[in-house]
Amino acid sequence: MPAIRTILLLSLAYGPAAHAALSIGASLPLSGPRLEQGQMIKDGLAVALQETSSADPRRKISLEVLDDKGDPAIAARNAEQLITQHQVQGIVGCVGEAVCAAVAAVARRHQVPLIGAILANDEVCRDKLPVFCLHAPYPDEATAIARQLKTLGTRIVHLWISDELTAYESRIVAAFEAGQLAVTVHRSGPTGDRAKTPPPFPNKADEAHVLFLNHDDAVTTTRRLRQGRAGALIAALSSIEPFRWLQKTQGLSSGVLIAHSLPNPDLARTRLAKAYQKAMGEFSVFNLPYEYAQLESYLLGRLLAGLAQRGVADKQGLTQAMTRNSYRIDDLDIAFANDRRTLAAPVGLSVVSRGGVLRE
């Protein structure tokens, strides 16, 4: 099946001689089980590009999007095609641990920056240049959740981990134990508790469940937690996309803590979130629900626009600009330290109420 290709042109103001385009590529799941997520990322980029397209048409950003169906092998081929055939200077976005690892390997080989990996493995984000991620490391999220759980009187954490995320188990457990919380680990995958007789689900006031799971495992585990344990306190790391997860697990009767690095896109309390909601409202074609991945890709579009305005037009300039500079987009500071390939932003927590409404 031929790859889906989308080309968007963004006109940016720069000097009178600035005619060279900054060419950016993306490999996203535009079909398959992660279709909605891939479409939201694509839409977030498109909103940012359209929002800034009224400036000088002599400065253009071209965005080429290929469908990887959520398959790492296809994603790797797409990255190779984008770099060698389409001559992109950077790759933006990728979805999933295995897919992002495959795209990152191709990007490193060609020394083309990969910017804004979504749900990527922390090892990919901490690796050498040129990979830049827009989320905090998972242990940082666990620390923020542990701090909040302590204020709620929690003493015991039941940590649920998908098979593909077990490489982080020791660091996640250590983060909770550093917060003086006792930790019991449960597997939730083909080789874990999901394939066996379910263990008892405690429902005591001083116990909580923390989900460090992929989407399918999160849905299965949450539904099981609800069966006879309606009051169980649940927290979730950013391996879960919360809106998509909540659509499958309606009827939660207790608060759910959601860890995230960017402002909550459903609450316009920051200038970035306000600008995002305003931009989304002006383009009625984008009718998907707000999501963190969509806000991340919108932020990426805004960042790329700013870099193009500064004259960045090749992969070396793009990598150097990402590494050596700090940028402020509305009220969010963008900075990537040399020893850390993640966005320099604190972990935030949102709370999902009984009706599935996000509150901070």
Secondary structure, 3 states (H helix, E strand, C coil): CCCCCEEEEEEECCCCCCCCCEEEEEEECCCCCCHHHHHHHHHHHHHHHHHCCCCCCCEEEEEEEEECCCCHHHHHHHHHHHHHCCCCCEEEEEECHHHHHHHHHHHHHHCCCEEEEECCCHHHHHCCCCEEECCCCHHHHHHHHHHHHHHCCCCEEEEEECHHHHHHHHHHHHHHHHCCCEEEEEECCCCCHHHCCCCCCCCCCCEEEEEECCHHHHHHHHHHHHCCCCCCEEEECCCCCHHHHHHHCCCCCCCEEEEECCCCCCCCCCHHHHHHHHHHHHCCCCCCCCCHHHHHHHHHHHHHHHHHHCCCCCHHHHHHHHHHCEEEECCEEEECCCCCCECCCCCEEEEECCCCCEEC
